[in-house]
Structures are given as C-alpha cells and as structure tokens.
Amino acid sequence: MEKKSAPTKFLAIAGTILVWFPLLAPILLSIILFLQRQIWRIDYLMPAELFFSFLLGSGLLLWATLRAHSRVKLVAWGLGLASLVLYVLGIILVGMGGAFLVRDLFKQQRSTVQS
C-alpha cells in the first residue's frame, strides 16, 4: 500500500479538521458574538462537549498515521491524555500531528512534481 495514497491524505485532512474543531469552535463563536453584540463570552467547556468530534478525528488520524508510518507516537500520545487540561493539550498534539502529517504527505508530492 502506498504510504502517501489519496485515502491516507483524505484521512489525515478529515481527521485534522475534526480534531481541531473542538478548540476552534468556541473561539470562532466568541468572535462572532463579540462582532455582533460587543459581548465577549467563551464557553471553555465546549471542547469537552465536542469530544466525539475529537474522538472521530483522532481515530481517523491514528488510522492515517499507521497507514503512512509517520507521526504515530505524537498522535498516540495525544490520545492517551485523560483530564480536561490534558484533553485540550491532547487535541493540540493530535492536531499538530495531523497538520504535520498533511504537510509531510503533500511536501513529497510537490518535490516529485518539480523534479
């Protein structure tokens, strides 16, 4: 199986988006509320409420990392964190792992095309 195949890239992109969603949603919604009503409110528990987005995304990312044989430890360690603070750190680690994986998958393709 090609380690940088289209399904692996799709898994990496979809997983990264789903992993970052629980952290970005409260920030983006707070900015929208501030722009509309000049009120600054942020729901710091929303990342925990959106746990299933993170769970699905991290599962896709773990699958992609195993297929690509890249960044497995970073994603796996991110999945192992338990408390709310560590959970948010885990989202960041897995999201970074996904972003790095997406970059790695497309970086090789660009250098191959340029050659």
Jmol script that loads the backbone (N, CA, C; Angstrom):
load data "model"
ATOM      1  N   MET A   1       0.840  -1.174   0.000  1.00  0.00           N
ATOM      2  CA  MET A   1       0.000   0.000   0.000  1.00  0.00           C
ATOM      3  C   MET A   1       0.892   1.247   0.000  1.00  0.00           C
ATOM      4  N   GLU A   2       0.602   2.164  -0.905  1.00  0.00           N
ATOM      5  CA  GLU A   2       1.355   3.423  -0.978  1.00  0.00           C
ATOM      6  C   GLU A   2       1.128   4.223   0.295  1.00  0.00           C
ATOM      7  N   LYS A   3       2.215   4.659   0.932  1.00  0.00           N
ATOM      8  CA  LYS A   3       2.067   5.334   2.216  1.00  0.00           C
ATOM      9  C   LYS A   3       1.517   6.751   2.092  1.00  0.00           C
ATOM     10  N   LYS A   4       1.556   7.326   0.898  1.00  0.00           N
ATOM     11  CA  LYS A   4       1.025   8.679   0.698  1.00  0.00           C
ATOM     12  C   LYS A   4      -0.109   8.657  -0.321  1.00  0.00           C
ATOM     13  N   SER A   5      -0.946   7.640  -0.258  1.00  0.00           N
ATOM     14  CA  SER A   5      -2.037   7.488  -1.200  1.00  0.00           C
ATOM     15  C   SER A   5      -3.156   8.486  -0.897  1.00  0.00           C
ATOM     16  N   ALA A   6      -4.085   8.612  -1.835  1.00  0.00           N
ATOM     17  CA  ALA A   6      -5.204   9.543  -1.675  1.00  0.00           C
ATOM     18  C   ALA A   6      -6.056   9.228  -0.441  1.00  0.00           C
ATOM     19  N   PRO A   7      -6.379   7.950  -0.164  1.00  0.00           N
ATOM     20  CA  PRO A   7      -7.151   7.688   1.055  1.00  0.00           C
ATOM     21  C   PRO A   7      -6.416   8.106   2.337  1.00  0.00           C
ATOM     22  N   THR A   8      -5.105   7.925   2.371  1.00  0.00           N
ATOM     23  CA  THR A   8      -4.328   8.334   3.540  1.00  0.00           C
ATOM     24  C   THR A   8      -4.376   9.848   3.695  1.00  0.00           C
ATOM     25  N   LYS A   9      -4.262  10.576   2.599  1.00  0.00           N
ATOM     26  CA  LYS A   9      -4.337  12.039   2.641  1.00  0.00           C
ATOM     27  C   LYS A   9      -5.721  12.493   3.098  1.00  0.00           C
ATOM     28  N   PHE A  10      -6.763  11.830   2.590  1.00  0.00           N
ATOM     29  CA  PHE A  10      -8.126  12.171   2.997  1.00  0.00           C
ATOM     30  C   PHE A  10      -8.312  11.945   4.491  1.00  0.00           C
ATOM     31  N   LEU A  11      -7.850  10.799   4.986  1.00  0.00           N
ATOM     32  CA  LEU A  11      -7.956  10.502   6.417  1.00  0.00           C
ATOM     33  C   LEU A  11      -7.225  11.552   7.245  1.00  0.00           C
ATOM     34  N   ALA A  12      -6.036  11.939   6.799  1.00  0.00           N
ATOM     35  CA  ALA A  12      -5.235  12.932   7.526  1.00  0.00           C
ATOM     36  C   ALA A  12      -5.929  14.296   7.551  1.00  0.00           C
ATOM     37  N   ILE A  13      -6.458  14.727   6.419  1.00  0.00           N
ATOM     38  CA  ILE A  13      -7.127  16.035   6.352  1.00  0.00           C
ATOM     39  C   ILE A  13      -8.408  16.032   7.169  1.00  0.00           C
ATOM     40  N   ALA A  14      -9.264  15.024   6.964  1.00  0.00           N
ATOM     41  CA  ALA A  14     -10.528  14.947   7.703  1.00  0.00           C
ATOM     42  C   ALA A  14     -10.275  14.815   9.202  1.00  0.00           C
ATOM     43  N   GLY A  15      -9.320  13.987   9.583  1.00  0.00           N
ATOM     44  CA  GLY A  15      -9.003  13.808  10.991  1.00  0.00           C
ATOM     45  C   GLY A  15      -8.487  15.083  11.629  1.00  0.00           C
ATOM     46  N   THR A  16      -7.625  15.796  10.919  1.00  0.00           N
ATOM     47  CA  THR A  16      -7.071  17.047  11.450  1.00  0.00           C
ATOM     48  C   THR A  16      -8.174  18.083  11.651  1.00  0.00           C
ATOM     49  N   ILE A  17      -9.076  18.203  10.693  1.00  0.00           N
ATOM     50  CA  ILE A  17     -10.194  19.157  10.819  1.00  0.00           C
ATOM     51  C   ILE A  17     -11.068  18.799  12.017  1.00  0.00           C
ATOM     52  N   LEU A  18     -11.427  17.518  12.137  1.00  0.00           N
ATOM     53  CA  LEU A  18     -12.284  17.091  13.247  1.00  0.00           C
ATOM     54  C   LEU A  18     -11.595  17.235  14.603  1.00  0.00           C
ATOM     55  N   VAL A  19     -10.285  17.057  14.656  1.00  0.00           N
ATOM     56  CA  VAL A  19      -9.549  17.198  15.913  1.00  0.00           C
ATOM     57  C   VAL A  19      -9.472  18.658  16.342  1.00  0.00           C
ATOM     58  N   TRP A  20      -9.227  19.568  15.408  1.00  0.00           N
ATOM     59  CA  TRP A  20      -9.103  20.987  15.753  1.00  0.00           C
ATOM     60  C   TRP A  20     -10.455  21.650  16.015  1.00  0.00           C
ATOM     61  N   PHE A  21     -11.550  21.071  15.500  1.00  0.00           N
ATOM     62  CA  PHE A  21     -12.874  21.679  15.636  1.00  0.00           C
ATOM     63  C   PHE A  21     -13.265  21.991  17.084  1.00  0.00           C
ATOM     64  N   PRO A  22     -13.070  21.080  18.051  1.00  0.00           N
ATOM     65  CA  PRO A  22     -13.466  21.403  19.431  1.00  0.00           C
ATOM     66  C   PRO A  22     -12.740  22.599  20.043  1.00  0.00           C
ATOM     67  N   LEU A  23     -11.544  22.893  19.586  1.00  0.00           N
ATOM     68  CA  LEU A  23     -10.833  24.072  20.104  1.00  0.00           C
ATOM     69  C   LEU A  23     -11.173  25.339  19.329  1.00  0.00           C
ATOM     70  N   LEU A  24     -11.363  25.218  18.036  1.00  0.00           N
ATOM     71  CA  LEU A  24     -11.620  26.404  17.219  1.00  0.00           C
ATOM     72  C   LEU A  24     -13.067  26.886  17.313  1.00  0.00           C
ATOM     73  N   ALA A  25     -14.013  25.979  17.509  1.00  0.00           N
ATOM     74  CA  ALA A  25     -15.430  26.357  17.560  1.00  0.00           C
ATOM     75  C   ALA A  25     -15.728  27.398  18.644  1.00  0.00           C
ATOM     76  N   PRO A  26     -15.317  27.199  19.909  1.00  0.00           N
ATOM     77  CA  PRO A  26     -15.639  28.221  20.910  1.00  0.00           C
ATOM     78  C   PRO A  26     -14.958  29.564  20.629  1.00  0.00           C
ATOM     79  N   ILE A  27     -13.770  29.521  20.069  1.00  0.00           N
ATOM     80  CA  ILE A  27     -13.069  30.778  19.751  1.00  0.00           C
ATOM     81  C   ILE A  27     -13.792  31.519  18.633  1.00  0.00           C
ATOM     82  N   LEU A  28     -14.120  30.801  17.561  1.00  0.00           N
ATOM     83  CA  LEU A  28     -14.813  31.429  16.435  1.00  0.00           C
ATOM     84  C   LEU A  28     -16.207  31.924  16.832  1.00  0.00           C
ATOM     85  N   LEU A  29     -16.933  31.136  17.612  1.00  0.00           N
ATOM     86  CA  LEU A  29     -18.256  31.573  18.061  1.00  0.00           C
ATOM     87  C   LEU A  29     -18.158  32.779  18.988  1.00  0.00           C
ATOM     88  N   SER A  30     -17.123  32.852  19.812  1.00  0.00           N
ATOM     89  CA  SER A  30     -16.923  34.014  20.684  1.00  0.00           C
ATOM     90  C   SER A  30     -16.621  35.262  19.868  1.00  0.00           C
ATOM     91  N   ILE A  31     -15.819  35.112  18.830  1.00  0.00           N
ATOM     92  CA  ILE A  31     -15.504  36.260  17.960  1.00  0.00           C
ATOM     93  C   ILE A  31     -16.757  36.744  17.253  1.00  0.00           C
ATOM     94  N   ILE A  32     -17.567  35.805  16.746  1.00  0.00           N
ATOM     95  CA  ILE A  32     -18.812  36.185  16.066  1.00  0.00           C
ATOM     96  C   ILE A  32     -19.744  36.912  17.035  1.00  0.00           C
ATOM     97  N   LEU A  33     -19.897  36.385  18.249  1.00  0.00           N
ATOM     98  CA  LEU A  33     -20.743  37.033  19.251  1.00  0.00           C
ATOM     99  C   LEU A  33     -20.218  38.423  19.586  1.00  0.00           C
ATOM    100  N   PHE A  34     -18.907  38.555  19.699  1.00  0.00           N
ATOM    101  CA  PHE A  34     -18.326  39.862  20.003  1.00  0.00           C
ATOM    102  C   PHE A  34     -18.587  40.862  18.877  1.00  0.00           C
ATOM    103  N   LEU A  35     -18.443  40.405  17.629  1.00  0.00           N
ATOM    104  CA  LEU A  35     -18.673  41.298  16.499  1.00  0.00           C
ATOM    105  C   LEU A  35     -20.146  41.698  16.374  1.00  0.00           C
ATOM    106  N   GLN A  36     -21.052  40.801  16.742  1.00  0.00           N
ATOM    107  CA  GLN A  36     -22.476  41.100  16.624  1.00  0.00           C
ATOM    108  C   GLN A  36     -23.007  41.933  17.784  1.00  0.00           C
ATOM    109  N   ARG A  37     -22.594  41.598  19.023  1.00  0.00           N
ATOM    110  CA  ARG A  37     -23.196  42.214  20.208  1.00  0.00           C
ATOM    111  C   ARG A  37     -22.197  42.915  21.119  1.00  0.00           C
ATOM    112  N   GLN A  38     -20.923  42.955  20.746  1.00  0.00           N
ATOM    113  CA  GLN A  38     -19.870  43.545  21.567  1.00  0.00           C
ATOM    114  C   GLN A  38     -19.841  42.938  22.975  1.00  0.00           C
ATOM    115  N   ILE A  39     -20.107  41.636  23.045  1.00  0.00           N
ATOM    116  CA  ILE A  39     -20.043  40.890  24.299  1.00  0.00           C
ATOM    117  C   ILE A  39     -19.007  39.792  24.119  1.00  0.00           C
ATOM    118  N   TRP A  40     -18.072  39.704  25.067  1.00  0.00           N
ATOM    119  CA  TRP A  40     -17.044  38.658  24.969  1.00  0.00           C
ATOM    120  C   TRP A  40     -17.395  37.518  25.916  1.00  0.00           C
ATOM    121  N   ARG A  41     -17.795  36.403  25.363  1.00  0.00           N
ATOM    122  CA  ARG A  41     -18.087  35.186  26.136  1.00  0.00           C
ATOM    123  C   ARG A  41     -17.439  34.022  25.424  1.00  0.00           C
ATOM    124  N   ILE A  42     -16.838  33.167  26.210  1.00  0.00           N
ATOM    125  CA  ILE A  42     -16.234  31.962  25.629  1.00  0.00           C
ATOM    126  C   ILE A  42     -16.650  30.764  26.480  1.00  0.00           C
ATOM    127  N   ASP A  43     -17.089  29.735  25.817  1.00  0.00           N
ATOM    128  CA  ASP A  43     -17.504  28.509  26.502  1.00  0.00           C
ATOM    129  C   ASP A  43     -16.290  27.598  26.604  1.00  0.00           C
ATOM    130  N   TYR A  44     -15.627  27.633  27.752  1.00  0.00           N
ATOM    131  CA  TYR A  44     -14.393  26.852  27.922  1.00  0.00           C
ATOM    132  C   TYR A  44     -14.666  25.355  28.060  1.00  0.00           C
ATOM    133  N   LEU A  45     -15.931  24.978  28.234  1.00  0.00           N
ATOM    134  CA  LEU A  45     -16.266  23.556  28.314  1.00  0.00           C
ATOM    135  C   LEU A  45     -16.665  22.965  26.959  1.00  0.00           C
ATOM    136  N   MET A  46     -16.787  23.812  25.942  1.00  0.00           N
ATOM    137  CA  MET A  46     -17.194  23.317  24.633  1.00  0.00           C
ATOM    138  C   MET A  46     -16.257  22.240  24.078  1.00  0.00           C
ATOM    139  N   PRO A  47     -14.931  22.336  24.266  1.00  0.00           N
ATOM    140  CA  PRO A  47     -14.084  21.240  23.780  1.00  0.00           C
ATOM    141  C   PRO A  47     -14.484  19.882  24.363  1.00  0.00           C
ATOM    142  N   ALA A  48     -14.898  19.863  25.626  1.00  0.00           N
ATOM    143  CA  ALA A  48     -15.340  18.604  26.224  1.00  0.00           C
ATOM    144  C   ALA A  48     -16.683  18.170  25.651  1.00  0.00           C
ATOM    145  N   GLU A  49     -17.540  19.145  25.353  1.00  0.00           N
ATOM    146  CA  GLU A  49     -18.849  18.825  24.771  1.00  0.00           C
ATOM    147  C   GLU A  49     -18.704  18.274  23.351  1.00  0.00           C
ATOM    148  N   LEU A  50     -17.655  18.675  22.677  1.00  0.00           N
ATOM    149  CA  LEU A  50     -17.412  18.215  21.302  1.00  0.00           C
ATOM    150  C   LEU A  50     -16.423  17.052  21.270  1.00  0.00           C
ATOM    151  N   PHE A  51     -16.404  16.275  22.344  1.00  0.00           N
ATOM    152  CA  PHE A  51     -15.487  15.159  22.474  1.00  0.00           C
ATOM    153  C   PHE A  51     -15.600  14.170  21.317  1.00  0.00           C
ATOM    154  N   PHE A  52     -16.827  13.921  20.839  1.00  0.00           N
ATOM    155  CA  PHE A  52     -16.988  12.916  19.790  1.00  0.00           C
ATOM    156  C   PHE A  52     -16.376  13.360  18.465  1.00  0.00           C
ATOM    157  N   SER A  53     -16.330  14.668  18.229  1.00  0.00           N
ATOM    158  CA  SER A  53     -15.618  15.172  17.053  1.00  0.00           C
ATOM    159  C   SER A  53     -14.131  14.851  17.180  1.00  0.00           C
ATOM    160  N   PHE A  54     -13.576  15.113  18.365  1.00  0.00           N
ATOM    161  CA  PHE A  54     -12.173  14.792  18.609  1.00  0.00           C
ATOM    162  C   PHE A  54     -11.927  13.290  18.512  1.00  0.00           C
ATOM    163  N   LEU A  55     -12.822  12.498  19.090  1.00  0.00           N
ATOM    164  CA  LEU A  55     -12.656  11.046  19.079  1.00  0.00           C
ATOM    165  C   LEU A  55     -12.660  10.503  17.649  1.00  0.00           C
ATOM    166  N   LEU A  56     -13.628  10.944  16.853  1.00  0.00           N
ATOM    167  CA  LEU A  56     -13.690  10.507  15.454  1.00  0.00           C
ATOM    168  C   LEU A  56     -12.463  10.981  14.682  1.00  0.00           C
ATOM    169  N   GLY A  57     -12.112  12.258  14.851  1.00  0.00           N
ATOM    170  CA  GLY A  57     -10.950  12.811  14.149  1.00  0.00           C
ATOM    171  C   GLY A  57      -9.654  12.142  14.543  1.00  0.00           C
ATOM    172  N   SER A  58      -9.492  11.878  15.827  1.00  0.00           N
ATOM    173  CA  SER A  58      -8.252  11.238  16.259  1.00  0.00           C
ATOM    174  C   SER A  58      -8.186   9.789  15.786  1.00  0.00           C
ATOM    175  N   GLY A  59      -9.338   9.134  15.690  1.00  0.00           N
ATOM    176  CA  GLY A  59      -9.363   7.788  15.121  1.00  0.00           C
ATOM    177  C   GLY A  59      -8.935   7.791  13.664  1.00  0.00           C
ATOM    178  N   LEU A  60      -9.444   8.773  12.907  1.00  0.00           N
ATOM    179  CA  LEU A  60      -9.037   8.901  11.502  1.00  0.00           C
ATOM    180  C   LEU A  60      -7.551   9.215  11.393  1.00  0.00           C
ATOM    181  N   LEU A  61      -7.071  10.098  12.269  1.00  0.00           N
ATOM    182  CA  LEU A  61      -5.648  10.441  12.245  1.00  0.00           C
ATOM    183  C   LEU A  61      -4.772   9.261  12.631  1.00  0.00           C
ATOM    184  N   LEU A  62      -5.199   8.501  13.622  1.00  0.00           N
ATOM    185  CA  LEU A  62      -4.426   7.324  14.008  1.00  0.00           C
ATOM    186  C   LEU A  62      -4.360   6.333  12.848  1.00  0.00           C
ATOM    187  N   TRP A  63      -5.477   6.158  12.181  1.00  0.00           N
ATOM    188  CA  TRP A  63      -5.519   5.275  11.006  1.00  0.00           C
ATOM    189  C   TRP A  63      -4.574   5.796   9.924  1.00  0.00           C
ATOM    190  N   ALA A  64      -4.601   7.112   9.681  1.00  0.00           N
ATOM    191  CA  ALA A  64      -3.727   7.714   8.662  1.00  0.00           C
ATOM    192  C   ALA A  64      -2.257   7.577   9.050  1.00  0.00           C
ATOM    193  N   THR A  65      -1.946   7.797  10.326  1.00  0.00           N
ATOM    194  CA  THR A  65      -0.541   7.688  10.739  1.00  0.00           C
ATOM    195  C   THR A  65      -0.033   6.254  10.613  1.00  0.00           C
ATOM    196  N   LEU A  66      -0.888   5.299  10.924  1.00  0.00           N
ATOM    197  CA  LEU A  66      -0.487   3.898  10.779  1.00  0.00           C
ATOM    198  C   LEU A  66      -0.298   3.529   9.311  1.00  0.00           C
ATOM    199  N   ARG A  67      -1.157   4.066   8.437  1.00  0.00           N
ATOM    200  CA  ARG A  67      -1.016   3.808   7.001  1.00  0.00           C
ATOM    201  C   ARG A  67       0.255   4.466   6.459  1.00  0.00           C
ATOM    202  N   ALA A  68       0.552   5.685   6.951  1.00  0.00           N
ATOM    203  CA  ALA A  68       1.692   6.447   6.443  1.00  0.00           C
ATOM    204  C   ALA A  68       2.995   6.110   7.178  1.00  0.00           C
ATOM    205  N   HIS A  69       2.898   5.404   8.285  1.00  0.00           N
ATOM    206  CA  HIS A  69       4.076   5.098   9.109  1.00  0.00           C
ATOM    207  C   HIS A  69       4.814   6.385   9.484  1.00  0.00           C
ATOM    208  N   SER A  70       4.045   7.405   9.876  1.00  0.00           N
ATOM    209  CA  SER A  70       4.613   8.704  10.203  1.00  0.00           C
ATOM    210  C   SER A  70       3.806   9.328  11.337  1.00  0.00           C
ATOM    211  N   ARG A  71       4.474   9.939  12.307  1.00  0.00           N
ATOM    212  CA  ARG A  71       3.854  10.670  13.417  1.00  0.00           C
ATOM    213  C   ARG A  71       2.960   9.805  14.301  1.00  0.00           C
ATOM    214  N   VAL A  72       3.188   8.514  14.328  1.00  0.00           N
ATOM    215  CA  VAL A  72       2.346   7.602  15.113  1.00  0.00           C
ATOM    216  C   VAL A  72       2.457   7.912  16.600  1.00  0.00           C
ATOM    217  N   LYS A  73       3.674   8.116  17.105  1.00  0.00           N
ATOM    218  CA  LYS A  73       3.859   8.368  18.540  1.00  0.00           C
ATOM    219  C   LYS A  73       3.182   9.662  18.973  1.00  0.00           C
ATOM    220  N   LEU A  74       3.288  10.719  18.159  1.00  0.00           N
ATOM    221  CA  LEU A  74       2.684  12.003  18.502  1.00  0.00           C
ATOM    222  C   LEU A  74       1.169  11.867  18.633  1.00  0.00           C
ATOM    223  N   VAL A  75       0.533  11.226  17.674  1.00  0.00           N
ATOM    224  CA  VAL A  75      -0.922  11.052  17.714  1.00  0.00           C
ATOM    225  C   VAL A  75      -1.321  10.096  18.835  1.00  0.00           C
ATOM    226  N   ALA A  76      -0.597   9.007  18.996  1.00  0.00           N
ATOM    227  CA  ALA A  76      -0.931   8.029  20.039  1.00  0.00           C
ATOM    228  C   ALA A  76      -0.783   8.627  21.437  1.00  0.00           C
ATOM    229  N   TRP A  77       0.280   9.397  21.686  1.00  0.00           N
ATOM    230  CA  TRP A  77       0.441  10.053  22.983  1.00  0.00           C
ATOM    231  C   TRP A  77      -0.678  11.058  23.220  1.00  0.00           C
ATOM    232  N   GLY A  78      -1.070  11.771  22.188  1.00  0.00           N
ATOM    233  CA  GLY A  78      -2.184  12.715  22.316  1.00  0.00           C
ATOM    234  C   GLY A  78      -3.477  12.027  22.696  1.00  0.00           C
ATOM    235  N   LEU A  79      -3.674  10.827  22.189  1.00  0.00           N
ATOM    236  CA  LEU A  79      -4.884  10.077  22.524  1.00  0.00           C
ATOM    237  C   LEU A  79      -4.867   9.549  23.949  1.00  0.00           C
ATOM    238  N   GLY A  80      -3.698   9.397  24.540  1.00  0.00           N
ATOM    239  CA  GLY A  80      -3.589   8.819  25.867  1.00  0.00           C
ATOM    240  C   GLY A  80      -3.866   9.775  27.010  1.00  0.00           C
ATOM    241  N   LEU A  81      -4.072  11.089  26.743  1.00  0.00           N
ATOM    242  CA  LEU A  81      -4.246  12.070  27.821  1.00  0.00           C
ATOM    243  C   LEU A  81      -5.677  12.068  28.342  1.00  0.00           C
ATOM    244  N   ALA A  82      -5.858  12.275  29.665  1.00  0.00           N
ATOM    245  CA  ALA A  82      -7.163  11.999  30.255  1.00  0.00           C
ATOM    246  C   ALA A  82      -7.924  13.212  30.808  1.00  0.00           C
ATOM    247  N   SER A  83      -7.363  14.029  31.650  1.00  0.00           N
ATOM    248  CA  SER A  83      -8.127  15.101  32.290  1.00  0.00           C
ATOM    249  C   SER A  83      -8.461  16.213  31.297  1.00  0.00           C
ATOM    250  N   LEU A  84      -9.315  17.149  31.701  1.00  0.00           N
ATOM    251  CA  LEU A  84      -9.745  18.208  30.796  1.00  0.00           C
ATOM    252  C   LEU A  84      -8.569  19.038  30.290  1.00  0.00           C
ATOM    253  N   VAL A  85      -7.657  19.402  31.168  1.00  0.00           N
ATOM    254  CA  VAL A  85      -6.494  20.181  30.745  1.00  0.00           C
ATOM    255  C   VAL A  85      -5.623  19.345  29.805  1.00  0.00           C
ATOM    256  N   LEU A  86      -5.401  18.096  30.193  1.00  0.00           N
ATOM    257  CA  LEU A  86      -4.606  17.218  29.336  1.00  0.00           C
ATOM    258  C   LEU A  86      -5.361  16.870  28.061  1.00  0.00           C
ATOM    259  N   TYR A  87      -6.696  16.826  28.138  1.00  0.00           N
ATOM    260  CA  TYR A  87      -7.514  16.581  26.962  1.00  0.00           C
ATOM    261  C   TYR A  87      -7.304  17.698  25.929  1.00  0.00           C
ATOM    262  N   VAL A  88      -7.338  18.943  26.386  1.00  0.00           N
ATOM    263  CA  VAL A  88      -7.116  20.069  25.466  1.00  0.00           C
ATOM    264  C   VAL A  88      -5.700  20.012  24.906  1.00  0.00           C
ATOM    265  N   LEU A  89      -4.716  19.689  25.743  1.00  0.00           N
ATOM    266  CA  LEU A  89      -3.346  19.516  25.268  1.00  0.00           C
ATOM    267  C   LEU A  89      -3.277  18.378  24.245  1.00  0.00           C
ATOM    268  N   GLY A  90      -4.026  17.320  24.523  1.00  0.00           N
ATOM    269  CA  GLY A  90      -4.088  16.194  23.589  1.00  0.00           C
ATOM    270  C   GLY A  90      -4.646  16.610  22.239  1.00  0.00           C
ATOM    271  N   ILE A  91      -5.684  17.450  22.237  1.00  0.00           N
ATOM    272  CA  ILE A  91      -6.246  17.950  20.978  1.00  0.00           C
ATOM    273  C   ILE A  91      -5.179  18.723  20.208  1.00  0.00           C
ATOM    274  N   ILE A  92      -4.430  19.545  20.923  1.00  0.00           N
ATOM    275  CA  ILE A  92      -3.373  20.323  20.273  1.00  0.00           C
ATOM    276  C   ILE A  92      -2.307  19.397  19.696  1.00  0.00           C
ATOM    277  N   LEU A  93      -1.876  18.395  20.476  1.00  0.00           N
ATOM    278  CA  LEU A  93      -0.848  17.464  19.994  1.00  0.00           C
ATOM    279  C   LEU A  93      -1.322  16.668  18.781  1.00  0.00           C
ATOM    280  N   VAL A  94      -2.548  16.140  18.868  1.00  0.00           N
ATOM    281  CA  VAL A  94      -3.074  15.357  17.754  1.00  0.00           C
ATOM    282  C   VAL A  94      -3.309  16.256  16.547  1.00  0.00           C
ATOM    283  N   GLY A  95      -3.802  17.469  16.791  1.00  0.00           N
ATOM    284  CA  GLY A  95      -3.993  18.423  15.702  1.00  0.00           C
ATOM    285  C   GLY A  95      -2.682  18.794  15.027  1.00  0.00           C
ATOM    286  N   MET A  96      -1.633  18.989  15.850  1.00  0.00           N
ATOM    287  CA  MET A  96      -0.310  19.261  15.293  1.00  0.00           C
ATOM    288  C   MET A  96       0.191  18.058  14.504  1.00  0.00           C
ATOM    289  N   GLY A  97      -0.016  16.866  15.078  1.00  0.00           N
ATOM    290  CA  GLY A  97       0.377  15.650  14.364  1.00  0.00           C
ATOM    291  C   GLY A  97      -0.319  15.545  13.031  1.00  0.00           C
ATOM    292  N   GLY A  98      -1.609  15.870  13.012  1.00  0.00           N
ATOM    293  CA  GLY A  98      -2.363  15.851  11.760  1.00  0.00           C
ATOM    294  C   GLY A  98      -1.877  16.902  10.770  1.00  0.00           C
ATOM    295  N   ALA A  99      -1.633  18.114  11.268  1.00  0.00           N
ATOM    296  CA  ALA A  99      -1.137  19.174  10.391  1.00  0.00           C
ATOM    297  C   ALA A  99       0.233  18.816   9.822  1.00  0.00           C
ATOM    298  N   PHE A 100       1.128  18.275  10.670  1.00  0.00           N
ATOM    299  CA  PHE A 100       2.444  17.845  10.191  1.00  0.00           C
ATOM    300  C   PHE A 100       2.315  16.698   9.192  1.00  0.00           C
ATOM    301  N   LEU A 101       1.399  15.764   9.453  1.00  0.00           N
ATOM    302  CA  LEU A 101       1.199  14.640   8.542  1.00  0.00           C
ATOM    303  C   LEU A 101       0.704  15.126   7.192  1.00  0.00           C
ATOM    304  N   VAL A 102      -0.276  16.046   7.197  1.00  0.00           N
ATOM    305  CA  VAL A 102      -0.782  16.598   5.936  1.00  0.00           C
ATOM    306  C   VAL A 102       0.355  17.293   5.189  1.00  0.00           C
ATOM    307  N   ARG A 103       1.165  18.087   5.930  1.00  0.00           N
ATOM    308  CA  ARG A 103       2.304  18.763   5.298  1.00  0.00           C
ATOM    309  C   ARG A 103       3.290  17.750   4.719  1.00  0.00           C
ATOM    310  N   ASP A 104       3.607  16.710   5.494  1.00  0.00           N
ATOM    311  CA  ASP A 104       4.549  15.685   5.020  1.00  0.00           C
ATOM    312  C   ASP A 104       4.020  14.968   3.791  1.00  0.00           C
ATOM    313  N   LEU A 105       2.724  14.677   3.777  1.00  0.00           N
ATOM    314  CA  LEU A 105       2.138  13.950   2.651  1.00  0.00           C
ATOM    315  C   LEU A 105       2.182  14.767   1.369  1.00  0.00           C
ATOM    316  N   PHE A 106       1.960  16.089   1.484  1.00  0.00           N
ATOM    317  CA  PHE A 106       1.959  16.919   0.286  1.00  0.00           C
ATOM    318  C   PHE A 106       3.341  17.453  -0.064  1.00  0.00           C
ATOM    319  N   LYS A 107       4.255  17.525   0.905  1.00  0.00           N
ATOM    320  CA  LYS A 107       5.605  18.024   0.645  1.00  0.00           C
ATOM    321  C   LYS A 107       6.322  17.130  -0.355  1.00  0.00           C
ATOM    322  N   GLN A 108       6.283  15.833  -0.154  1.00  0.00           N
ATOM    323  CA  GLN A 108       6.944  14.881  -1.048  1.00  0.00           C
ATOM    324  C   GLN A 108       6.361  14.962  -2.447  1.00  0.00           C
ATOM    325  N   GLN A 109       5.052  15.151  -2.530  1.00  0.00           N
ATOM    326  CA  GLN A 109       4.388  15.222  -3.833  1.00  0.00           C
ATOM    327  C   GLN A 109       4.862  16.446  -4.617  1.00  0.00           C
ATOM    328  N   ARG A 110       5.029  17.598  -3.934  1.00  0.00           N
ATOM    329  CA  ARG A 110       5.500  18.801  -4.617  1.00  0.00           C
ATOM    330  C   ARG A 110       6.910  18.635  -5.157  1.00  0.00           C
ATOM    331  N   SER A 111       7.807  18.056  -4.331  1.00  0.00           N
ATOM    332  CA  SER A 111       9.188  17.894  -4.783  1.00  0.00           C
ATOM    333  C   SER A 111       9.275  16.888  -5.918  1.00  0.00           C
ATOM    334  N   THR A 112       8.394  15.901  -5.933  1.00  0.00           N
ATOM    335  CA  THR A 112       8.379  14.928  -7.021  1.00  0.00           C
ATOM    336  C   THR A 112       7.900  15.574  -8.318  1.00  0.00           C
ATOM    337  N   VAL A 113       6.877  16.457  -8.200  1.00  0.00           N
ATOM    338  CA  VAL A 113       6.336  17.136  -9.379  1.00  0.00           C
ATOM    339  C   VAL A 113       7.346  18.111  -9.942  1.00  0.00           C
ATOM    340  N   GLN A 114       8.108  18.802  -9.088  1.00  0.00           N
ATOM    341  CA  GLN A 114       9.080  19.791  -9.543  1.00  0.00           C
ATOM    342  C   GLN A 114      10.290  19.136 -10.213  1.00  0.00           C
ATOM    343  N   SER A 115      10.581  17.907  -9.884  1.00  0.00           N
ATOM    344  CA  SER A 115      11.771  17.226 -10.430  1.00  0.00           C
ATOM    345  C   SER A 115      11.606  16.883 -11.891  1.00  0.00           C
TER     346      SER A 115
END
end "model"
wireframe off; spacefill off
backbone 0.3
color backbone group
